[in-house]
Each structure stands twice: as C-alpha cells, then as structure tokens.
Amino acid sequence: MTARDARPPTTTATSTPPPTPASGRAQLIADAAIRLLAERGMRGLTHRAVDEAAGLPLGSTSNLARTREALLEAAVRRLAEREAAVLTPAETPAVPAHTTGDAAAAAVSGPPPVDTGPAGETGPAGEIGPETDTGPEAETSPEAVAGPEAVAGPEAVAGPEAVANALALALHRYLSRHRQLLLARYELALEATRRPALREIYDRAGRAFREPMVAMLAAAGSAAPERHALTMVAWCDGVLFSCTAGQFHTTTPTRAELRTSCAELLTGMLRGQDAGR
C-alpha cells in the first residue's frame, strides 16, 4: 500500500444542512408558525406549511407537535416570549420596594417565566431582544430606534410620566416593527375562544403583562390599580388593533403622539380619583 492509498477517502460536499438541535428546531418551528398565522391566517397554518416555511424536512413539525392544538400552543408560548422582549427590564419603570402585593413583585423582577412545556422545546426569551425580530419587519426606521427620552430606565420610578414613556415606546415598537406579532396574536386570541386548553395558556401568558401594569399604576399613585390597569390595557389594545387591522391601519402614530395620549389618559384617571374623594 502506498502513502497515497493510506489517505482517507475524500468526502464529497453535499447541500444537506447540518442537523438542528432539538431546542433550536422547536423555536424555528414556532417562529414559522407565527409568521404563517400573520401572513395566511388560521387556515394557512398546517404542519406541512410550517415545515416548508421553516425550511425543515417534511414531518419535522409533526414530530414536535403531533396535533394542531399542540402546534397552536407552541405558537402561543413562543409569541409570549417574543412579546416579553419588546421592552427590556431596563426600559420598564421601577416599582418602589414599599409597593406590596404579587403584582409589585412581578413588576420588580420582570415578567414571570412563560410556561414552555417540556424542557428544551423553546429557547430563552432573551434570544430575541427588543431590537430584533425574525420576520421582514426587522428593518429599522428612525422612529423605531429607542431614544433616551423615551426610555424609562431602571432609575425612573413608575410615576405617570415614566409609565407613559414606557408604554409609548412599547406601542411604537409594535406598530413600526412587530406587526407580525400583533397579527398572529389576534388570530390566536380568536382561536383561544374555541379551545379551552389554548385559552388557559393564552391567559397565563397575558398575566405576565397585566400584573406588572397593575403594580406600575399602584406605584404611580392609583387608588384602584386593578380597575385602572383594565382601562390602560384596553386602551393599548385598542390603539394596536386600530392601527394594525382597524380604521387607522394605514396610520402609525409617532412615539411623541403615543406618549402624549397615554399621559393624558393616565393624568385624567389619577386626577379623577382625587376629585372623587
């Protein structure tokens, strides 16, 4: 045998992609499901369509989520992770330590971890930050880049102005950069009204946003933070829906406009409670 004969055989390069880790594949599938929901609606979400959108071999989605319900649940969990990252903890107004209750604790420590099902099915929420998105809407615009005047920062106590700044920043990021998440959320919200198991997961994810709102409003001086939180969440949802799928779908308010409207609502609620005493 010659030295040349002793060499290992040369391998031929192929176009076969390297295997995707289980957790990475689960996240890829969930993100593809969210994109399909936004682009095609609930009818366009099939296991085969997710395989194609994710660029995975046929059957990959079925191996991870065998039923349609399991696929929808994976999409809800992943959506909650990505929405939780729209604002970083540093951009959320701080709640003073003397504020009591479970909601206050949630606001101080940030949203509670989202139930992601079996271990390894989804990646950490921090993998997609507030300035990142996986869809075509990841392009930046001058209004989408956070300015220091709009960021509450950890040193900003949750007064009306700090709360208005943070909410305006979040709303503008949704409308200018994350419409895909909003459209997917609307599809899933309607489907959850017909699927009790999905409704439970959807509501659990929603508490991660509602409870910090209650704590921030309490710190801002609200004497009825639960009631005021309902008003604020309904207003935010109304703005997002109107500017995404409603009468103002061609309009994207500026951060300054959103901040002014939010401050007006907050000021009116807080002054109204003082006048009623």
Beta strands, then each sheet from edge to edge (+ up, - down):
end
